[in-house]
Amino acid sequence: MIPVAELLNTIAQPDATWQIKAEQRQGNKKSLIFSAKIAFKILDKLRQNRLAGKQPSSQKALAELLGMKPQQVNKIVKGHENLTLETIVRLEEMLGIQLISV
């Protein structure tokens, strides 16, 4: 009979995905900072709209205006979406704010 520890070692596969993701984040640190700043501006504007009774006041309402799924807007505000210039311009127009400047 094979010992349990030996059996587990033959079956288990090492998981290095966390390390790969961590290295990618380090390599993209500057873009992640920009994504976080954009996300903060979007969330802040949605909060301001909610307090003022204006639209869009939620991620769902913003998604509807942009013709996106709410999940995609959620990815944007979490900084998990690589935004195109077109998407940034549409967000700026829908929210009436400036997200980036050149």
C-alpha positions in Angstrom: 0.0 0.0 0.0 1.3 3.5 -0.9 1.5 6.0 1.9 -1.0 8.9 1.7 1.7 11.6 1.5 3.4 9.9 -1.4 0.0 9.3 -3.2 -0.9 13.0 -2.8 2.5 14.1 -4.2 1.9 12.0 -7.3 -1.6 13.4 -7.8 -1.2 17.0 -6.7 -0.1 19.5 -9.3 1.9 22.6 -8.1 -0.1 25.8 -8.6 2.1 28.7 -9.8 -0.8 30.8 -11.2 -0.6 33.2 -8.2 3.0 33.8 -8.9 2.4 34.5 -12.6 -0.4 36.9 -11.7 1.8 38.7 -9.1 4.6 39.1 -11.7 2.1 40.5 -14.2 0.8 43.0 -11.7 4.4 44.1 -10.9 5.1 44.5 -14.6 1.9 46.5 -15.1 2.1 48.5 -11.9 1.7 51.9 -13.7 -1.3 50.9 -15.7 -2.9 49.4 -12.5 -2.4 52.7 -10.8 -4.2 54.5 -13.7 -7.0 51.9 -13.6 -7.5 52.5 -9.9 -7.7 56.3 -10.3 -10.2 55.9 -13.2 -12.3 53.5 -11.1 -12.2 55.8 -8.1 -13.4 58.8 -10.3 -16.2 56.7 -11.7 -17.4 55.4 -8.4 -17.2 58.9 -6.8 -19.3 60.4 -9.6 -21.9 57.6 -9.3 -22.0 58.3 -5.5 -22.4 62.1 -6.1 -25.2 61.4 -8.6 -27.0 59.1 -6.2 -26.8 61.8 -3.4 -28.1 64.4 -5.9 -30.8 62.2 -7.3 -29.2 62.3 -10.8 -28.6 59.5 -13.3 -26.6 57.4 -13.7 -26.4 56.7 -10.0 -25.4 53.0 -10.1 -23.1 50.7 -12.0 -26.2 49.0 -13.5 -27.6 52.4 -14.8 -24.2 53.3 -16.2 -24.0 49.9 -18.0 -27.4 50.4 -19.6 -26.4 53.9 -20.9 -23.2 52.5 -22.3 -24.9 49.5 -23.8 -22.7 47.2 -21.7 -23.4 44.3 -19.3 -23.3 45.3 -15.6 -20.5 42.8 -15.2 -18.3 44.8 -17.6 -18.8 48.0 -15.7 -18.0 46.1 -12.5 -14.7 45.0 -14.0 -14.0 48.6 -15.0 -14.6 49.9 -11.4 -12.4 47.0 -10.0 -9.6 48.0 -12.4 -9.8 44.6 -14.2 -10.7 45.9 -17.6 -8.2 47.3 -20.1 -10.0 50.3 -21.4 -9.9 51.6 -24.9 -9.8 55.3 -25.6 -13.3 54.9 -27.1 -14.6 53.5 -23.8 -12.9 56.2 -21.8 -14.5 58.9 -24.0 -18.0 57.3 -23.6 -17.6 57.1 -19.9 -16.5 60.7 -19.7 -19.5 61.8 -21.8 -22.0 59.7 -19.8 -20.7 60.9 -16.4 -19.8 64.4 -17.4 -16.3 64.1 -15.9 -12.7 64.0 -17.2 -11.1 60.6 -16.5 -7.7 61.2 -18.2 -5.8 64.1 -19.8 -3.1 64.2 -22.3 
